[in-house]
Each structure stands twice: as C-alpha cells, then as structure tokens.
C-alpha cells in the first residue's frame, strides 16, 4: 500500500487551507516532534488549540510511532496545520524537516509531552512588539518531574552565562524566522543539545528579550545518570567546537556538572517532602 493509503500524513494544508499572518499579528509556527507519545500528545495539541492568539500553525512530525500516536494525530486532522509520520534519526532531524515546512515569522518548539499555558503565544507576541529588534524570545517554564518534584526554570538570556552552560529551555523560547535563516539547520550529530549548539553559533550578538512569565508546563523524564552524562558531554563538545571555551575549561566544567547531576535524586526526594509538608 502507498503511504497516502495508510494516511501517514494529514492536516489542514493537505486540504488547501493555510494559516496566514498580518503585520500586527504575524503567523506563529509551533513545531512538535513526537515518537511513541500517545499518552500525552493530545494534551500538547489541545494546549495549542486553546491559545487565544489567532494566527498559529502547528506542524507535527512523528517518527513512525507504533503506540497509537498516529491514531491521535488523525483525530486532529482538521485542526492542525500539518502532520506526517515517517522514520527519522531523532528530534533534531524532525525539527529540521518541520522547519522546511514552516511559514511563520516566529517559530517555537513544543515537546509532545509539554503544554502551553493559556495566553502563552499572545504573551510572546506582545514581548516581540515591545522589542522589535529581538530575534530570540525566552520565558519561564514550570518543569514537572514524574516523581512529583517541580521547579521553575528559565531566565534572561545572558551570553556570559549561556556560553558556559545551557540556561534557557528551548520549550520556553521563540525564534524569529530570520535567525533560523541566518544560522541554518540544527546539527543532528547532537542527540540532546543541538538547540544549545545552535544558539552558541549566534554568539554574543544575539538580540534577545525575556519575560518573567511561565508559558509552558514541561514534563521531566526519569532520573537517568546516563542521560545526564551524555548531555554534559554534548555541552562541552558544543562549547569547544563553536570556539567559546578551550577544551581544558570545558572538561572541568563538565565534571562539575556531572557531580551536581548525581545529587538530583536527593533534591527530588527533598522536594517531595517539602511539598507534602506544605
């Protein structure tokens, strides 16, 4: 059977319906990469549909899921701009494919298990209007771990700190199309931190704006020292390859970050105790 017969693509675009922006209300593209995300993907889609901002297109790239995710996407066929299900090499490969389809002046990335809070997109655009030179917007994120531990993350983008460690969550950020055009595609040789490497390429000249507003509920995964180790390896590699740190300093910082990461189970346990007391 052909892929079309299996309905491994859908959305309003395939019916000839395209979202449009205007000078006052530019089009915003939301990109979601998903693989076997059936328990959460409907919540992600609904959070975009509930936004009060009128000009949004949601592009979903599924990595050939086999858990029912595609069935959920079919249910939303008439309400999202475009979805496709096909094999990919990871989230950044999916992002790059989606960017080739994106038509928005502003582009953001929302995880399949994450959700926008009400009014998030309107708040971003209001921030952009107040900062017409900005090409990168960032905010706060409510990070929720499966253990029950939660914390707020996200802070103003400052080059001095960002060049040493990732400190702005991609799911709480928005990128002007011109920035993506200038920097090019995400480097798919990175499995976890291509978004960090991408902004390192922008350098200290990145024109950013920040709002102390929580825009996203972001789900954290399981406690995994392997994941942490790989992330810190990639962080150090990105700093060296973009010329922002020499190899010796990047290596020292990597081991410090790994030591901090090893203490996360204790922090999560304390967070649960404190939450119960409150």
Steps between C-alpha positions, in 0.01 A plus 500: 500500500610854438579733791203715395269197535629441852427866582845569636454871436219742557396842616324805362774575249430181312147633453634828362440699821796715607534723807590861426655774707485877481726791587338540840450129565780305331466129438649278772617148416499246782711192427459173688711189453353181645580131520273262691343789690141376502433567873580872472483620140127589514569730795777669302273553199213628714727751674582656162137496387394676823728798436318830456745620235329466159791432262666169587600200290594179680732260316547154651769259381459147633790257480294198386342430840343161566307578820187672367648850461403506132140417590495807726642717221228377265238613753640854478528497120266797453650709778877499449690639202706196404612166639713226356611162630827365361831367631755756614834501678384689806329814621734743323457320168124538548543869588702561184232331289231711665700821447493432127118512527474795742345822370494704820686821578555354847580134565499304825546137604259325736569148625231238446467457878507875571214750499466872442324687776202718401604827336861390441519587129329837552754578773789414265368724224442786745864457609611507136302819438670665797840389369487538120872425459484170689558178308477267798238503778516302823284454808451288808395134500331288765712181498314201646674171575320166504598461866285802591796736536455826313685826458497812289777533244589765244678832535610792283740403223843628599794407282753481782301227674358330192846453350586290808180299546154463351268717708199570277259213421420467129136422576464843661653685205401648168722568197456757226510344154798719404708349784435148377578609146828655612622209714379214287379155604542322831808276515358147514829354623384631839234277657407714802634855472488607135279791611780617733764465228269692265483806727874483571543564127306825541758621751496806717332705229168315541225757558278341764200604710369337818175500692469367858183311406442124515390399151542122497450194716796277417508136610832361620593138439645237729815553705775370274868549561566374146286779352671757718843375402421522128353849536807635676725334244309678223502831686879489527537392137279787378700756697828376355378460142347849489817647651336632816721303740829320487497127548652503849243742648213321328617167644525639854153651476364171364617307807358764736161475324507121521565521875202731545283272289583203721334685791166538320333196663562657841360833382190334355441309825531820704263675259234235553537526878470879491193479274329265743576723797351801319 
